[in-house]
Amino acid sequence: MFWLMISGAQSQAQTSPISLFQDSSFYNRMQESGALAAHWLSDKFQEDGLFAYEYFPWTNVFSPHQNDIRQLMSARTLAVIACNDSTLEEIHQKNIDAVLTKWYRKEGKVGAIVWEGASKLGANAMAMRALIASPFRLNYLKELAALHAAIISVQQENGQLQPWIYKPDFRYSEELLMSFYAGEAILALTEYALFAGDEAIWRQAELSATFYREYYLNRLGTEFMPPCVPWFSMAFKNMYAYTQDSLYAKAIFQLTDQLLILQEKDSTSGELKGSFRHPDSHSASDAVYAEGLVAAAGLALEQQELERADYYLNSLKQVSTYLLSLQITSQTAESYPDPRRSLGGIAVSPRDSRQRIDQVQHWLDAIYALMMMKGVGGESANKFQN
């Protein structure tokens, strides 16, 4: 039942984007992989309402470590699934209750996710996205307004955002953090604006989107930050849909083209073929890059840029094939001490078997986004045959 996320997505799509590949074997593998990933994620749901963060399949041991943003991203994935499967509403509710009880704190109009005394912009963005995705979203209007206030509290007049609602007492790289947090925050704002139907929130999102569009496009050379690409691709696609400003579409394509330079595409890449160099391959990054590629390919199809869409979809297929090779299947699970726990997990890389919730969660989101993407242009889909 946990896998109704994908079957529900298929029923909504007029033309399944995977048909663009005209490859039934690949289509079936993606479906099977999604079912396995959903099994792994559901198996890691704990009595305390959170997910087990990291699992070592060779030793059958769970890591004691934890991460708020990755828990919140997984909470959103569960929320999306619960919208398609009412039998999961209870554990989704338990998950949201646990997250809010453990980490949500409100001071005045500002409500923030507080982790070890600090509050990350990205964590607040992910909490907003999880609540908006929930089938019970209307029960969280106050929390959504307070989380929105937290994000806007660190927005400057020019649209630039600060990485912390409440700053930590340790050193950090603002440039690195914002390569994730800025796009995550703008994406959350666009989703909240769409949910609330509020023009003022769209203007807030546009203010920051304009700032960071120019900021990162000016750094496509040696200062390029790959982590920003999938989040801006998804955020800017929403901004384009709202504004019809072609600069957002151009930004998505420029950022994606730069990212794809880092993809291992030739035969000399060996077991890493399809992955991205950043500088070391990590499946969590590869999976979220896949999600960004779906957004970029979808926009290219909408604009009838068929060669570009073909390029992005082929790159998506390559990274998907790589991620499929890292997933433990029913055939390989028997090699591990606990086959049930290991089944469906995705390794960090071919040489690192650790399984983490964000690796699986990002992959589920990428598959879901792919299944939701509609074919555009009628017979133009024939141009995407293998």
C-alpha angles and dihedrals in degrees: 000000000000088000098062085101089083100036088052090050092052093054091055097051118088091201119016108233090218087068086070087075092052086213114128092181092058091044091054093047091053091051092048091047091052091052091050092047091049089051091052094049094047090047090056095055108116137207091252090064096252132099123254100257104214136006131197105209098191093057097028090232131137120221117241090218123109139191126196099207093050091048090051093049088052089048089057092049089052090048091054091049092048089056088063098037118044091192087072096052092094096056090041089055090048090051095050091045090052093049094048094043094049102040115010115101128173127206114176109312094341120091117184143176103244118199121179091340097310135085122219121211088223093053092053091048091052092047089054091050092049093052093045090052093050121108083225095052093129089064091062103053093121093049091047092051091049094048089048089052089052092055093046090049089070096042114108126212092262092051097257114141131213119229098231135051086191113018123231125232095241135079120266141170108252091191092057095044094048092051083072105025101049095059092040091053094047090047090052091049092051091049091048091048090051092047095045096038088224120153092196091061090049089054090051090051091047092051092058094036090056092049096049095040089062094037096056097036087059089056102052093120126058092338095055113139110204096194091068095062105079094042093049091043091058094039096045091047088059090046091050091050090053101039103024085218106156091209089077092053091047090050092053091051094046093049093045093048089053092048093051090060085072095054118109101234110155132077093255088069089075114182091000094061109135095022126109127244111232082160094284121032115251122176094218089062093042091052095051089045086056090054090051090050090056090055093047093046091048092053092047089053091049089054093046091241090147100170091051092047090050090052093050094044092050089050089048090052091051095051090043091054089050093051091047088057090057096052122099110235133190088267095055100032093080089069091069130077092245110028094184094055093045097046114111096008120133120223122229090240140330089280099040117060098187114131119210131182095241092055091057096035094052090048092051090049091050092051091046092050090049093051091048095051110103124218112253129203103028110238091018086086087076089071090070098065118132 
